Amino acid sequence: MAEVVLFHHVQGLTDGIRAFADELRAGGHTVHTPDLFDGEKPASIDEGAAYAEGLGGQIRKRADRFVADLPEELVYAGFSLGVVTAQRLAQTRPGARGALLYESCIPITGEWAFGPWPDGLPVQIHGMDQDPFFALEGDIDAARELVDTVGSELATLFVYPGDQHLFADSSLPSYDAEAATLVLQRSREFLDRLD
């Protein structure tokens, strides 16, 4: 079974993120859920963005400290803001087995890139087609570039109808049960194939 580190979004380690991790665990996988906000759960995306900005480099340091005690052979997963950490570690920490990127994707070329995508590293990206952050701020374009560069054997982009951000977090009003069920199913299938 796979060992996963799942990084939370800008509203913190919510009950919905914990529930998502539990669903992955129910498939027999080990899932770690570090709390990079140290218990804070901002009430909105805007409040969360301001909180994260105030933390500055602490998010990166906390994430690096957390994974330092884990084996190298990890799947890195993240929701929205958490994708920044998950993708950075998947691309730069040796031994990554895969990446699950939910509702965000960082370009693999240009000034924001963490470098080239590692050879042979499988990735799934999930997002809504009218999500104001994922679809309308360029993340979906970065995801398409990643799939085109890596190839469809290793990289898959799943786009769901809708305009919600954080739609797979069952504890938030933006939750979309139908889409979230598909995200979980596809994520489990991805993890099962790594064995």
C-alpha positions, -999 to +999 in steps of 0.1 A: +000+000+000+011+036-006+022+061+021+008+095+015+014+130+029-017+151+024-013+189+028-043+209+037-057+240+020-058+277+030-086+271+056-064+247+076-067+211+086-105+209+085-127+180+095-133+176+057-096+171+050-094+146+078-124+128+064-109+127+030-077+112+045-098+086+063-114+076+030-079+070+015-069+051+046-100+029+042-083+017+010-054+004+030-031+033+025-011+052+052-020+089+051-003+116+071-021+150+076+004+175+089-012+207+104+009+235+089-014+261+104-009+248+140-046+244+147-058+276+130-088+272+107-096+304+089-133+310+082-129+319+045-104+316+017-096+353+020-089+350+057-068+319+051-048+336+024-040+364+047-031+340+075-008+320+052+008+352+040+015+362+076+033+328+082+056+335+053+084+308+051+071+290+082+048+268+060+077+255+040+098+249+072+070+231+090+064+209+060+101+201+056+104+192+093+074+169+091+086+149+061+122+147+074+111+119+097+093+099+069+106+076+043+115+090+009+091+067-009+060+089-005+030+101-025+026+139-021-009+152-021-023+186-015-055+207-017-052+242-032-025+260-012-013+225-001-004+217-037+024+242-035+041+221-009+031+187-023+043+196-058+075+211-045+084+180-025+073+156-053+096+175-077+126+180-054+127+154-027+142+121-039+121+090-039+087+103-046+062+077-058+035+100-071+016+132-067-021+140-062-028+177-069-063+189-060-076+222-072-042+237-080-012+231-102+021+250-104+037+255-138+066+232-145+083+259-166+089+295-160+097+316-130+074+298-105+086+263-115+103+239-091+122+225-120+114+198-145+090+170-137+109+140-124+112+111-150+086+084-144+067+102-116+029+096-120+005+125-112-032+131-111-047+166-111-083+174-102-103+206-105-136+222-116-139+238-150-152+271-137-134+273-103-123+309-101-089+299-087-082+267-106-098+273-140-096+311-142-062+319-127-041+296-149-038+265-128-057+244-154-033+256-181-004+246-159-021+212-155-026+208-192+011+217-198+021+191-172+000+164-189+013+173-224+049+173-212+048+141-191+024+122-213-010+106-206+006+073-194+019+091-163-003+123-160-040+127-159-061+158-155-097+153-143-120+183-148-154+184-131-183+206-140-188+234-115-175+267-101-166+257-065-132+258-050-124+233-022-153+211-035-139+179-020-139+192+016-171+178+032-169+203+060-172+234+038-203+249+020-184+245-013-186+207-010-199+189-041-206+153-030-209+139-065-176+153-077-159+145-044-169+109-047-153+107-081-121+124-068-118+098-040-125+069-063-099+081-088-074+089-061-077+054-046-073+038-080-042+059-085-027+048-052-036+011-058-017+011-091+015+022-073+017-012-056 
